[in-house]
Amino acid sequence: MEKALQLRRVVTASAVGAAWLALYATVIALRPGGEHGLLVFSDTVYLVPIALAVVLAAVAATHAARGLRLFWALVSLSVAIWLAAEMLWSIRELSTGSVPFPWWTDVLYLASYAVMPIAILVAFRPSLRLVGAATLLDALLLTGGLALLWWWAVLRPLPVTTELDALAAIAPPAVGLFALGILVSTRLLPARQGTVALKIFGAGLAVATVTDAIYAHSIVAGGYFSGDWLDLGWQAQAVLMALAAYIAARGLDRRSDWSRSRTPARAGAGALVAGVFSILAAVLVAARSSDRISAGLIAVAAALTVLVVLRVWVAAAPNRRASATDPETGAFRPEWFQQRLRHLAGGARAFGDPFAVALVELDGDRRAGVEVARRLVDQTGADGAVAKLSDARLAVLLPSAEAAEALARAELLRGRVAGHPVDARPVTVSVGVATWERTRGIEALLEAAENALETAHRLGGNQVWAARPGSDTAFDQLVALVGEVDAREGDDPDHSRTIASLSRDLAMALGLDGEAVGRTYFAGLLHDVGKVSVPEWVLRKPSGLTPDEWATVARHPLKGAALLARVDELRDAASVVANHHERWDGHGYPGGLSGRRIPVEARIIAVADSLVSMTAQRPYRPAMSVTGALTDIWRRSGRSYDPAVVSALFGFARDGRLPTPPAAVPSASALYEVPV
C-alpha cells in the first residue's frame, strides 16, 4: 500500500513537470503578445522551475538519506547560482533589450557547472583502489573515446581561439561534459548504487550539456534570443532536477542499501578497443582532410593510442586465474584468498558492502577432500569463490551476503556436499561462518570463522555454525532462555538443538530454499522459548494438568513469537514459532489453522518436535522407542501432521539419518555461535 502511494506521488509529480513543459512549448509556438510578450514571458516565467528546483534541493539536503544530504546541498548551491545568473540576465534584458556576450552571467553559468562534478563524486564516491588494471583501462578508454567523439561532433566546429568570447562559449558545455564523464565512470568503477532521484538528476545533467553545446553554436553565430526553442532544453533540465529533488525530499526512493557499491558494468574489451580505435581514426582522417589538426588533438590521440596498446597488452597477458588455482580441484590457492579477502574488505569499508567467509572442513575420513573441493567449486559457479587452504579445509567467500543470507548459503553448500557419497562412503562437512564487521577487521573475521568451525566439530559435525561478536545479544539471551527451559522440562540439555537440526534436514529434503531452511532452524531452536513464562512445577508435573494450567502452557507459542518479533534477525521466524502446535486437521492451537494455511516451517517443526519429545524421558511418562514414536506419527499422518513431512521423516529413518544428541555443548555464557 505504501509503495503504491509512493508510486502515485512520483507519477503525479512527473505529470506536473510534463504539463509545464507542454505549456512552455505551446507559448513558444503560439507567441501570444508577439515578440515582446514572448520576451517578458521567457524572462519571468522561465525562472519558476529553476527556483522550485533550488527550494526542493534545499529541502532534500535535510530530508534525504543521510549520505546524500551533502550531495543535495551542493546541487541546491549549483542551481541557486544558475538562478542568480538567469535573474541577472532577465534584469539586463528587460531593462536594456539585450545582454552582452560574454558577460557576468557566463561566469555564473560556469560556476554553477563547476559544482556538479564535486556533487557527483560526493554522491557516488567511485573508487579506483578496488579495480584491476583491465577495468580501469576500460573506464578510461570509454570515457576518453566518448569525450573525443563529443568534442569533434559538437564543439570542434566552433572557432577555438584564445579570445574571451570563444572560451566563454566553449567552457560551460566542456565542464558539463567533464561532469558527465564522471557520471559514466561511476557505472564502470566500484561506486555507490544510484537511486531513482540520482538517475533523474543524471538525465537532467545530460539534457543541460546537450543544450549548452547547441547554445554555444547559436551564440557564436549570433542567432540566439530569449524565447528560442532552446529554452525548452533548460526548462527540461530544471524540471528533471526539481523532480529528482522532490523524490529525495519526500524519501520516495530511500533504500537501506543505496550507499553500497554496485557491480561495475563490464565492457567487452575487444569491442571497446575496436570502437575507440575507430573513433580515433575517423577523427584524425577528418582533421587531416580539413587541415585542422592541432597540438591538442595530437596529444589526445597519443594518449588514447597508449591506452589502446595497454588494454591489448593486458588482454594478451597470461591467464592469471589459471596460475592462481589448484590444478587438481579448480579451487584458488591461499594467496588468492587473502588478496580477494582484502578486496572485499576494502569494498566493505568504502561502501558498506556486506560479505562473509565460510570455512568448510571434512568430518572424519579426509581422503575425499579433492572430490569435495570440486563439488564446492561447481556449486559456487563462475565467480570462483572457493579457495583450498589444506587437503581437508576450504574457504568460501560469500560476497554481498548479510548474516542471514550467509547462513542460508552455507547451509545449502553443506547439504549438497553431504547429499552425495564419495566411493560409497558417506561424506559430511562442518562449516563455520563469520560475517564482516567494520570494527573487527580481517584477522578477527578469520578468527571468528575458525571458532565457529571448531564449535561445529565439537557438536558432532555435519552442521553450520555462525560466529557472533558477543554473548550478550538479544539472540544469545533467547538461546540461553531455551537452555533453561530444556533443563527445567527434562534431562536432555540438547532437546531444542536436536529438534532444530532435524527440522533443518527435513526442510532441505523437502526442497525449501536457503532462507526458509535458515528460518526453520531458528524457529526449531527457539520454538519453546515461550515456556520460560510457565512455572517449572507445571512443566514437570507428573499428573494431568488442570484447565488453568493447560491454558498457561498453551499460551507459550504466542509468547515465544512475541519474544522473537523483538529481534530483527528473527522476526521472520516469529510466525513459525506461533504456529508450531497447529495441526493438519485444524485441531491444534492457538489459532486452529489447518492444512497449507499453516506455515510449512511450522509443519516441519511439529513433526520433528513430536519425534524428539516422544523419545525423551519426561516426568509424566517414560521415553518411547524410536520405532514406537515413528509408528505413532505414521498413524496421525494426515490428521495431526503434514503427510509430505512425515514421508520425508520416514525417508530419513530408512537411510539411518535420524538425529542423535551432540556429544558436548559449550556453556551458555560462552555461546556466541549460531548454527543454521
N, C-alpha and C positions, 0 to 999 in steps of 0.2 A: 504493500500500500504506500509506504514511504517512498520507494523507488519510483512508483508511478506518478506520485505528486511531484517529485523532483524532475522527472522527465517532462511533465506538463509545463513546469516553470521554464525549463530550458527551451522548449518548443515555443512557448509564448514569447519569451524574450527574443528568440531568433525571428519570429514572425514580425515583431515590432521593428526590429532592425531592417528586415527586408522591406517592410512597408515604408520606412523612412527613405531608403534608397530609391524605391519606386517613385515616391513623391518628389524627391530631388531631381530624378531623371525627367519626370513629367514637366517640372518647372523649366528645366534647361531646354527641353524640346519645344514647349509652347511659348516660352519667353513672355509671360504676362507683364505688361507695363513697358515693353520694349527693352532696349539695351540698358537704359539707366535703371529700370526696375530690376533687371537681372543682376546688375552690378550691386545694388543695395542688398538684394536677396543673398548673393554669394558672399558678401562681406559681413553679414549679420547671422542669418540662419545657419550658414555654413559652420559657425562656431559651436552650435548646440551639441552635436555628438562628441566633439573633442572635449568640451567642458564636462560632459557626462562621463567620459572615459577617465578624466582626471579624478573626479569625485569617487567613482566606483573603484578605481585602482587604490585610492587612499583608504577606502573602507576595507578593501581586500587586504591591505597591509596590516590591518588589525584583526581580521576575522578569518583569514586563510589558514591553512595548515602551518604550523609553527616554522618549519623550514622554508616556507615560501613567502614569508612576510617581508623579508628584505627585498626579495625579487619584486614584489608588487610595489614596495616603496620606491624602488628605482624606476619602475615603469611609470608610476604616478609622476615622479620628477621629470622623466623624459617627455611625457605627454604634456605636462604643465609648461615646459619650455617651448614645446611646439605650439601650445595655445597662446603663449605670450607672443611668439613670432607672428601668428596669424592675426592676433589683435592689433599688433603694431602695423602689419600690412593693411588691415582694414581701415585703421585710422588714417594712415597716409593716403590710401587710395580714395577714400570718401572725401577727404579734405582737399586734395590736390588733383585727383583724377588719374594719377599714375604712381607707380613705385619704381624707383631706380634699381638697376641691377649692375653689379652686386650692391647689396645694402646690408644694414644691421640684421634684417630678417634672415639673411642667408647664414650669418654667424650663429643665430639661434637655431636654425634648422640643423646645422652641422653639430651643434652642441647636443641637441635632442637625440640625434642618431648616435653620438659618441657614448651615450649612457647605455644603449641597448646591448652591446657586446658584454659589458660588465654584468648586466642583469641576467643574460643568458648563462654566463659562467656561474653566477651565484645559484641559479635555479637548477642547472643540470650537473654541475661540477664534474665535467669529463676528466678522466684520469688517464695519463699516459704510462703510469708505472705498472698497470695491470694488464698490459697487452704485449704480445710478441712483436718482433720486427715486421713480420708479414702484415699483421693487422694495421700497424702504424703506417707502413708504406701504402697500404690500400687507402687509408683515410687521406693521406697527403696527396696521392695520385688523383683520387676522385675530386676532392675539393679544388686542387690545382687545375685539373682539366676543366671543371665547370667554370672556375673563375676566368680561365683563359678564353673559353668559348663565350662567356658573358661579356667580357671586355671587348672581344673582337666584334661580336654581333651588335652590341648595344652602344658601347662607349667609344670605340675606335673611330667611327665616322665623325665624331666631334673634333674640332681643331684643338689638339693637345699642345698647349703652349704654356709658358710661364706667366702669361698675363693673368691678372686677377679675375677677369670675367670667365675665362676658360676654367680656371681652377675652382671658382665658385660653382660653376655648372656641374663639374665632374665630381666634386668632393662628396655631396650627400649620397648619390647612388653608389659611389665606391665604398663609403663606410657602411651603407646598408648591405652591400654585397659581402663585406667582411663579417658582419653580424650573421648573415645567412650562412656563410661558410662555417662559422662556429656552430650554428644550429644543426647543419648537416653532419658535422663531426661528432656531435653528441649521439647520433644514430650509428656511427661506425666504431665508436670507442665505448668502453665501460663508462656509463653515466647514469644519473638518476632517471627513473622512469618518468615519462611525461604524463600529465593529467589531461583531461579534456580541455581545461582552460588554457594550459600551456600550448596545446596543439592549435587552438583557435588563435592564440597570440602569435604563433609562428606563421599562420596563414595571413594575419594582418601585416606582419613584417614583410612577407613576400610581396603582398599587394603594394605596400609602400615603396619597396625597392624598385619594382617594375614601373610604378607611376612616376617616381622621381627620375628614372632613366629617360622616360618619354618626355618629362618636363625639361630635362637638360637639353634635349634636342630642340624643343619648342622655344625655350628662352634664348638659345643661341641664334636660332633662325628668326627670332623676333615675332613669333606667331602666337604667343600665349597671352590670354587676357582672362580676368576673373569671369567666371560663369562658363568657362570652357567645359567640354565633356570630361576633360582630365580631372576636374574637381571631383567627379564621381569616384575616382580611384582613391583619393584621400578620404572621402566620406566613407567608403567601404573599409579603409584602414581604421578609422575612428570607431565605426560600428563594431567591427570584429574585436577590437581591443576593449571596447566597453562591454561587449557580450562576455568576453573572457573574464574580465574583472568582476562582472555580475555573478558569474558562475562560481568564481573563487570566493567572493564576499559572502554568498549565501551558503557556502560549504557544500555545493551540489556535486562536486567531484572529489571530495576529500576521501582519501583512502589511507588505510593504516600502513600500506606498504609502498606509497608513492615514492619515498625517498630511497628505496633500494634500487640497485642498478638493473638495467635491462640487459639481455644478451645482445652483444653488438651484432649489427647486421653483417652478414658475410657476403662480400662481393666476390664474384667469380674472377679469380686472378687473371686468367687468360683473357676473358672478355674485357676486363678493366684495363689491362695493359694495352690491348689492341685498340680500345676506344680512345684512350688518352693519346696514344701514338698517332692515331688517325686525326684527332683534333689538332695536334701539334703540327703534323704535316700539312693539313689543309690551311691552317693559319699562315704557315711560312710560305707556302706556294702563293696564297692570295696576297700576302705582303710583298713578295718578290715581284709579282706581276704588276702591282700598283706602285712599286718603288717607295714603299712606306715601312721598310724595315728600320727599326730604331734600336738604340742601345738597350732600352728597357725590354723590348721584345726578345732580343738576343739573350739577355740574362734569364728571362722566364723560360725560354726554350731550352737553354742549357740546364737549368735546374730541373725541369720536367724530364729531360733526357737522362740525367743522373738517376732520378727516382725510378724511371722505367728500367734502367740497367740493373739497379739494386734489387728491384722486385723480381726480375727474371732470375737473378743470381740466387735469391732466397728460395724461389720456387724450384730451382735446379739443385739445391743443396741436398746432401744425403738425407734420407728419411730418419729424422731423429727419433721418431716413435719406435721404429724397429730396433734401434740400438738401445732404447730405454726399457724394452720389455724382455721378460724371461722367455726364451725360445720354446721351452717345453710346455708352458702353460698359457702364454699370451698376457700374463699379468705384468704390471710395471714393476721395475726394480725399486728398492727403498729410496734411492737418491731422487727418483721422480716423485715419489710420495711426499718427501719433505719439501721439494720445490712447489708442487701443486698445493700442499697444505699452506705454505707461506702465501701463495697467490690468493687462496680463498680467504685467509685471514686478512689480507690487505683489502679485499672487497668488503669484508665484514666491517672493518674499521672505517672505510671511506663511505660506505653506503648503507651499512646495517644489514647486508645480505646474510641470511642465516645459512648455516651448514652444520653438518655433523660428521663424526668419524665412528665407524663401526669396526671393531676388532673381532675377527672370526677365527676360532680355533677348534680343531678337531677334538672330539671326545674319544678317549680310549685309543683304539688302534689308529695310528697316524700314517700308515702306509698309503692311505687313499688321498693324501694331500694334493697330488698332481691332478687327479680327477675332480676333486672339489674345487680347486682353483680354476680349472677350465669351466666348470659349471657356473661359478660366480662371474667369470668374465663374460660368458654368454648371457647371463641374466642381466648384467648391467648395460649391455648394448654397446654402441659405438663410442660412448663418452669416455671409455677407458678409466673407470673409477676404482679398479681393483689393483692393489699392489701386493706383491709377495714379500713378506717380511722374514719368513723362515719356511721350512718344509711343512709345518703344521699350522702356521699362523698367516692370516691375510688381513689387510686393511682395506676397507671400502669407504671411499669418500662419498658423502651424500650432499651434493650442492643444493642450495635453496630449500633445505629441509628444516622446518621448525621441530621442536621436541616431539610432538605427537606424530608428525609425518615420519620423522626419523625412526621412531619406534615401529611404526607400521611397516615401513620399507625393510627394516632389518628383520622383522618377523617373517615377511614374505620370503626373503632370501634364506632364512633358516629353514623354513618349511620346504622350500624347493630343493635344498640340498638334502635334507633329511628324508625327503619323499622318494629318493632313488638310491637303492643299494649299489655298492661297488663290489664286483666279484662275489655276489650273493651275500655279502656281509652288510648288516645294517650300519649306516653312516649317520652320525649326528654331530652337530656343532654347537658350541656355546658362543654367544655374541655379547659383547659389551659395547654400549653406545654412549657417546658423550656429545652434547650439543655445544657449539661455540658460545662463549660468553666474553664480552669485550674486556671485562675487568680481570679475566684469568689468564689469557694468553695461550700460546700453542702448547707449551710444556705442561701446563695444568690440564689442558684439554686431553692430551695423550695419557696423562696420569689417571684422570678420571675414567677414561675408557678402559684402561688397564685394570683399575679397581673393580669396575663393573663386570669385566670378563672373569676375574677371579671369583667374584661372588656367584656368577652364573655356574662356574665349575663346582663351587662348594655346595650349591643347592642341587647337585645331581646332574647338571649339564642339560643339553638339548633345550635351551631356553635363551631368551633375550633379556638382558638387564640394561637399564639406562642410568647413567650417573646423574646425580643431582648435587647442587652446590652446598647443601646444608641439610641438617636433620630437623630443622625447626619450621619447615614449610607447612602450609595447610595440608598438603597431600600426606606428608610424613605423619602429621598428627592423626589423620584419619587411619593410616596404616597401623599406627600404634593403638588406636581405639579398637580396630579389628582384632589385633592380637589380644587385647584384654577380653573382648567378647569370646574369642575362641577358648581362652584359658578358663573363663567362667562357665562356659557351656559344656565343655568336655575336657578330655585329656589329650587331645591332639592339637598342638600349637600350630600345625600347618594346615588346619582344616580349610580355611579360606584360600590359601595358596594352591592347594590341591584342586579345589573347585575351579579356581581361575585358570590353572594350567589345562585342565580337561576341557573347560569351556573354550579356551583359545584353540585347542586342537580340533574340537568339533566345528568351530566357526570356519577354520581353514578347510576342513573336509567338506563342508557344505558350499565352499566356493565364495565366501564373503570376501569383499575387498579388504585391503590393508587397514583402512581406517576403521571399518566395522570390527575387524579382528582385534585391534587395539582396544576399541570401546568395550568389546566383550570381555577381554581380560580384566580391564579396570573395574568394570561392573561386577564381574565374578569375584574379584579380590575384595571388594568393598560391599558386597550385597547385604551383609548382615550388620553393617556399621550402625544402623538404627537401633539395634538391640542394646546399645550402650545405655539407653534410657529404660531398659527393662530390668527390674531388680534381679539380683543373682539367685535369690531363693525361688523366683518364678522359673528362671531358666533351668535350674537343677531340681525342680520339684519332681519327686518320683511318682506321684499320682496324677490323675487328671486335673486339668485347670478349670477353675470356675469361669462363668461367663465374663466377669470383670477382668480376671487375669488373662483370659484369651483375648479380650478386646485390647489389652495393653500390648500383648505380643503382636497382634495383627496390625498394629499401627507402625511397626518397625520399618516396613518398606517405604512408607511416605516420609518418616523421619530421616531415614538414610538418604533418600533422594533430596531432601531439603539441605542436608549437610553437603552433598556433592555439588548441588547447584551454586554453592557459595565459592567454589573453586573453579576458576576459568577453564583449566585444562580438563576438568572432569564434568563440566556442565552437560555435555552431550550424553554422558553415561547416566545422568540422574534419572531419566525416564525408564531406562533399563532396570535400575535398582527398584524403582517404584512398582514395576510390573512383574518382578521375577517370581511372584507367588500366584500370578494369574494362571488359569488352566485352559486347556484347549477347548473344553466344552462349556466354558463360561462360568464354572462354579468356583473359581478362585477368588482372591481378594488382592487389593482393596477395591478395584473398580468393576469386577465381574466381566472383564473383557474376554473375548473368545476368538479362536482361530487366528487368522492372519492380522486381526486388529491388535494382537499382542506383538510388540517388537520382537523380531527374530532373535536378537541377542538375549532377550528375557526368556524366550522359549528354550534356548540353548542352556542357559544357566539353570533353569528349572530342572532339566534332566540331569545335568552334572551335579547339582546340589542334592538331588534325591539319591543318586548312586553313592556319593561320598558320605552323606549323612546316614544312610541306612547301614553302611558297612562300618560305621563308627560306634563306639560304646557310648551310651547315654545313661544318665541316672534313672530314667524311666523305662529303659528297655535294653536288652543285650544287643551287641552288634550282629548284623546279619552276614551271612556269607555273600561273596560276590555273586555266586550263582543265584542265590535266593533274591538278592536285590535286583539283578537283571530280569529274573522271572516276574517279579512284581511290576517293574517298569514296563515290561512287554505286555502284561495284562491290561495296563492302563493306557497303552498307546492308543491315540485317537480319542481318549476321554480326558485324561489329565495332561498328556504330553503330545507334542507335535510328532506325528509318525516319521517325518523325514529326519528329525533329530535322533529319535530312537533308533532308526535304521543305521545312522552314522555311528551311534554308540556301539551297536552290535557288530559293526564292521571293525571297530577298534578291538572288541572282545575277541573276535575271530583271529585277528592279527597279533594278539597278545600285547596290545598297546594301552591297556588301562593303567592309570597312574598309580604310583606308589609314593608315599610321603618322602620328602627330601631327607637326606641324612643329617643335615645341620642347617641352622638358620642363624644369621647374625642377630645380635641384640637389637632391640628397638631403638636404643639411643645411638647406635652406630649405623642405622639403616638409612641410607640416602640413595640406594639404587632401586629402581622400579622396573620389574620385568613387564614384558608385554604378553 
